[in-house]
Amino acid sequence: MKTKILLFGSLLSAGLGLTSCAEDFLDQENTTNINAETFFNSDEAISEAVFPLYNYVWNNFNDQAYYGMGDGKANNITAQYSNYIYPYTNFNENGLSEGLFQAWVAQANNAINNIEERSTSNVSEEAKTHGIAEARFMRGLAYWYIASLWGDAIIYTNTSDKVNNYVVPANPRADVMEFA
């Protein structure tokens, strides 16, 4: 009995060892990983590309920073231990202050550039125009807030251009408002 089991096991192992998969077995196309090269392939994808401009990007701004920027700078409220009001009441906010580091302008620029550069032929011109218009509106709103609160600002339309050239003079408030 042991001999039969050993023989059967050996034959089964030899059979499995001689059988192999095709060479392209491991070369599979990933159909679940969304990436920038394959995402912009339908009108629905364009709408989905601008959705974050309405929720994620503005969430912290509307939730916390708006109080500090508006009422805090106007000295209508004070919160000595609040990290999202205190910097604004003392006029010592910087680019890393709560609500500012979410990069409103950069997100809108990325949406515009991706729609323009990565949309496939499956995307209608109407969807592209609509998506770009929404992103430009949100970018304009961000620039309006920036100009209203701080005056001068750097105007840019391509975020990746600023990676290597980040020392850029600010534009006057009037230009920022006109761009907005």
HELIX and SHEET records of a PDB file:
HELIX    1   1 LYS A    2  LEU A   18  1                                  17    
HELIX    2   2 GLU A   23  LEU A   26  5                                   4    
HELIX    3   3 ALA A   36  PHE A   39  1                                   4    
HELIX    4   4 ASP A   43  VAL A   50  1                                   8    
HELIX    5   5 PHE A   51  LEU A   53  5                                   3    
HELIX    6   6 TYR A   56  ASN A   60  1                                   5    
HELIX    7   7 PHE A   61  ALA A   65  3                                   5    
HELIX    8   8 TYR A   66  TYR A   67  1                                   2    
HELIX    9   9 GLY A   68  GLY A   72  3                                   5    
HELIX   10  10 TYR A   86  THR A   89  1                                   4    
HELIX   11  11 TRP A  104  ARG A  118  1                                  15    
HELIX   12  12 GLU A  125  TRP A  150  1                                  26    
HELIX   13  13 ASP A  161  ASN A  164  1                                   4    
HELIX   14  14 ARG A  173  PHE A  179  1                                   7    
END                                                                             
